[in-house]
């Protein structure tokens, strides 16, 4: 079951999200960097590791581990797809 669109910052360990796009207020450089890293519509993403202070968080996307700061993660729009 797919829920409404949220940002990547709400994804919890053990959940899979489906990327639906990037936020409209995402700056051009950040948008391009996220797209280059594979944060494209339709990609599945999950939380792999959370740093001790909660920032940054390592995400698994396209079988690659990408670490994002919270201020960048909220620019990625997702739907929580399912729990793993």
C-alpha positions, 0 to 999 in steps of 0.5 A: 500500500502506498501512502501520500507524498512526504519528504525523504526525512520521514523514512524510517529504517525498515521502510522502503520509499518510492521517489516521486520527485524533488521539491520545487524549492530545491536549488539548482546545484542541489537538484543536479547533484541529487539527480546525478546520484540517482535520486530520480522518479520511480527509484526505490530507497531505504535507510541503511544507517543513521549516524549517532547524532541523526545527521547525516543518514546513509540511504540505499538507492540503486544498490549504492550507499549515499549519505545525505544531510537532513537539509538535502534529504527533505528536498527529495519527495517520496511515498512510503511503499512498504515495510521490509 
